[in-house]
Every structure is written in C-alpha cells, then in structure tokens.
C-alpha cells in the first residue's frame, strides 16, 4: 500500500492567504462605511466574513513577525547551514499559519472565498 504525502506549495498557500485577506478587507471597509440599521443588517449578513477578517489580521501580524525574523537571520553571521535550518523552520511556520487560516475559513463556511 503506497501512501502519498500531500506536498504544499508555500507560495501558492501564502498567495491565497493574501488574496483572501484583500477580499476580507473590502468587507471590513464596507462595514465601517455604513451606520445605523444598515450596519446591523450588514453584520447579520456578513458576520462570518468579519470574524474571518479579524482572524486574518492576527495571522498577518504573525507572518510579518516571521518575515522580520527571517530577514534578521539572513543578515546574521551564523553559518550558512544554521541559517538554512532556521529559515526552513520559519517557512514551515508561515505555511502552518496559512493552513490554519484556511481551516478557519472552511470552518466558517467560506471555503470558496477568494
């Protein structure tokens, strides 16, 4: 019996995250631009989008922090082998965050959002 491990394309995974985040930013901007009864109605209709936007904002902050760490490691004077290992760990964490976001998106019933 052969088992195939699913290979994740990191650029595609992160790219999809940022595309979805851009879409969610539009929902958030629309929400902030309306007031009164319309705002209440909008929140009822698009609550899961707004929840996912808040979640994505946290993920985006974590990704920025990881990118900062990566740049710091790349500029450091440690051995190339150590740099490579640390950068690989950071890249794995970035993919894990993007996959966690994707799982949350599916959990909220927004799997086809992009």
C-alpha positions as CSV (number, residue, x, y, z in Angstrom):
1,X,0.0,0.0,0.0
2,X,1.5,3.3,-1.1
3,X,1.0,6.4,0.8
4,X,1.3,9.8,-0.8
5,X,2.1,12.8,1.3
6,X,0.4,16.0,0.2
7,X,3.0,18.5,-0.9
8,X,2.1,22.1,-0.1
9,X,3.3,24.8,-2.4
10,X,4.3,27.5,0.1
11,X,4.0,30.4,-2.4
12,X,0.5,29.3,-3.5
13,X,-0.6,28.8,0.1
14,X,0.6,32.2,1.2
15,X,-0.6,33.9,-2.0
16,X,-4.1,32.5,-1.5
17,X,-4.0,33.9,2.1
18,X,-3.1,37.4,0.9
19,X,-5.7,37.3,-1.9
20,X,-8.4,36.2,0.6
21,X,-7.2,38.9,3.1
22,X,-7.7,41.6,0.4
23,X,-11.2,40.4,-0.2
24,X,-12.0,40.4,3.5
25,X,-10.5,43.9,3.8
26,X,-13.3,45.0,1.4
27,X,-16.0,43.5,3.6
28,X,-14.5,45.3,6.6
29,X,-14.3,48.6,4.8
30,X,-17.9,48.3,3.7
31,X,-18.9,47.5,7.3
32,X,-17.0,50.6,8.6
33,X,-18.6,52.8,6.0
34,X,-22.2,52.2,7.0
35,X,-24.2,53.2,10.1
36,X,-27.4,52.5,11.9
37,X,-29.8,49.9,10.9
38,X,-27.8,49.2,7.7
39,X,-24.8,48.4,9.8
40,X,-26.7,45.9,11.9
41,X,-28.2,44.3,8.9
42,X,-24.8,44.1,7.2
43,X,-23.2,42.5,10.3
44,X,-26.0,39.9,10.4
45,X,-25.5,39.1,6.7
46,X,-21.7,39.1,6.7
47,X,-20.7,38.2,10.3
48,X,-18.6,35.2,9.3
49,X,-16.6,37.4,6.8
50,X,-16.0,39.9,9.6
51,X,-14.9,37.2,12.0
52,X,-12.5,35.8,9.4
53,X,-11.2,39.3,8.8
54,X,-10.2,39.7,12.4
55,X,-8.6,36.2,12.4
56,X,-6.7,37.0,9.2
57,X,-5.4,40.2,10.8
58,X,-3.8,38.2,13.6
59,X,-2.3,35.8,11.1
60,X,-1.0,38.7,9.0
61,X,0.8,40.2,12.1
62,X,2.3,36.8,12.9
63,X,3.5,36.5,9.2
64,X,5.1,40.0,9.4
65,X,6.9,39.0,12.6
66,X,8.2,35.8,11.0
67,X,9.4,37.7,7.9
68,X,11.2,40.1,10.2
69,X,12.9,37.2,11.9
70,X,13.8,35.7,8.6
71,X,15.5,38.9,7.4
72,X,17.4,39.1,10.7
73,X,18.7,35.6,10.3
74,X,19.6,36.2,6.7
75,X,21.7,39.2,7.8
76,X,23.3,37.4,10.7
77,X,26.8,36.0,10.7
78,X,25.9,32.4,11.6
79,X,26.9,29.6,9.4
80,X,25.1,29.0,6.1
81,X,23.9,25.6,7.4
82,X,22.4,27.1,10.6
83,X,20.8,29.9,8.5
84,X,19.2,27.4,6.2
85,X,17.8,25.4,9.1
86,X,16.4,28.4,10.9
87,X,14.9,29.8,7.7
88,X,13.3,26.4,6.9
89,X,11.7,26.4,10.3
90,X,10.3,29.9,9.7
91,X,9.0,29.0,6.3
92,X,7.3,26.0,7.8
93,X,5.6,28.2,10.5
94,X,4.4,30.5,7.8
95,X,2.8,27.6,5.9
96,X,1.3,26.4,9.1
97,X,-0.3,29.8,9.7
98,X,-1.7,29.9,6.2
99,X,-3.1,26.4,6.6
100,X,-4.6,27.3,9.9
101,X,-6.3,30.3,8.3
102,X,-7.6,28.0,5.5
103,X,-9.1,25.6,8.1
104,X,-10.8,28.6,9.9
105,X,-12.2,29.7,6.5
106,X,-13.6,26.3,5.9
107,X,-15.0,26.1,9.5
108,X,-16.9,29.3,8.9
109,X,-18.3,28.0,5.7
110,X,-16.3,30.4,3.5
111,X,-14.2,27.8,1.7
112,X,-14.9,29.2,-1.7
113,X,-14.0,32.8,-0.8
114,X,-11.2,34.4,-2.8
